[in-house]
Amino acid sequence: MSNSINFITSKSQKASKDSQADDKTLWRSLAKGNTLAFSSLYNRYANPLFNYGMNICYDREIVKDCIQELFTWLWTKRNSLTDVDSVKYYLFKSFRNSLVKSINKSRKFTDEPEDTFLESDLSVEEKIIEADVSVLNESIVKSALGKVSKRQREILILRFFNGMDYTQISSMMGISVASAHNLLSKSLKLMKSKI
């Protein structure tokens, strides 16, 4: 399992560096009103945002609405967009903030205690597993991810499936960088023990 996670990490880090440069080009084009750049960013991030959102909120409509609102806002404010260090991080952070506000408004926020296990579908994990089926055993990973807490699962998804660094993760989750390191370490240990 450790080799599988290392493989995913190195693969996602390389892909992340390649896509960051492309994302920045698309971002700058979007700021100039390029509809193709807007569509490309939407097509690249709508599904990952949806999958991430479903790990925070179990209401598909709220998640879809927040994605729609985010991209509508981007298009409306395109002329005032400034350069960002990471387009991916900006989109995920903006989406998460919007989602939390929407959830709080609708009072459907599922803020579970640290030791509560999730029973939602594993759509993010299933897509990654399907892509890397030769490396990972689907049932083992699904089972292990289903047995960690909500926050542990979130940090694993952000780090290994979305390729975010500790600074980005700590900002998104509202914890210190040291806490992000500790939480990820504990999450990996727990996940490995469940396999």
C-alpha positions, -999 to +999 in steps of 0.1 A: +000+000+000+028+024+008+043+020-027+009+026-042+005+059-023+041+070-032+033+062-068+001+083-067+020+111-050+049+113-075+025+109-104+002+136-091+031+160-083+044+157-119+009+162-134+003+190-109+034+210-121+025+205-158-011+216-152-003+246-130+015+263-159-014+255-182-039+266-156-022+300-152-023+304-190-060+296-190-065+320-160-049+349-178-069+341-209-101+340-189-092+374-174-091+387-210-126+373-217-116+341-236-146+318-235-126+288-245-103+293-215-133+296-193-148+263-207-114+246-203-112+255-166-148+245-160-143+212-178-111+205-159-124+214-124-162+209-123-159+171-116-131+173-091-149+201-072-181+181-073-164+150-059-146+170-032-179+188-023-197+155-019-172+146+008-182+177+027-219+178+020-242+150+010-267+173-009-259+170-046-279+200-055-261+223-030-228+211-043-239+216-080-253+251-071-220+261-055-200+250-085-223+269-108-221+300-086-183+299-085-180+297-123-207+323-128-188+346-104-155+340-122-171+348-156-188+379-142-156+392-125-132+380-152-120+415-160-109+421-124-092+387-119-056+390-107-029+364-111-029+336-085-002+313-074-023+282-079-055+282-099-065+248-085-060+260-049-079+292-056-109+273-071-110+246-043-107+272-016-133+295-031-156+265-036-152+252-001-159+286+014-191+290-008-201+254+001-197+259+038-218+292+036-245+274+016-246+245+040-249+267+070-277+286+054-296+254+046-287+239+080-277+206+064-241+208+074-228+174+085-201+184+109-193+150+123-170+144+153-135+132+145-143+096+153-175+093+132-171+072+100-185+083+067-209+061+048-211+082+016-202+069-018-165+070-028-168+086-062-135+104-060-117+073-049-135+051-075-123+073-103-087+073-091-088+036-085-102+029-120-074+050-135-047+031-116-063-003-113-030-020-120-014-003-090-042-003-064-066-029-052-100-012-054-118-030-026-089-025-001-086+012-007-123+018-007-127-001+025-098+017+042-110+052+031-144+044+044-131+036+078-113+069+085-130+100+099-143+129+078-113+152+084-088+123+079-106+114+046-106+151+035-068+155+041-061+122+023-082+133-007-066+168-008-031+155-006-031+124-027-060+128-051-058+166-056-020+170-051-022+199-027+007+209-005+006+212+032+003+250+032-027+248+009-043+220+029-037+239+062-054+270+048-083+251+033-090+231+065-083+260+089-054+243+107-017+250+111+009+234+087+022+213+116-013+201+123-018+192+087+014+171+088+003+154+120-033+148+107-020+133+074+005+111+092-021+098+116-046+093+087-021+073+067-012+051+098-049+045+105-057+038+068-028+014+066-039-004+098-074-009+082-059-027+052 
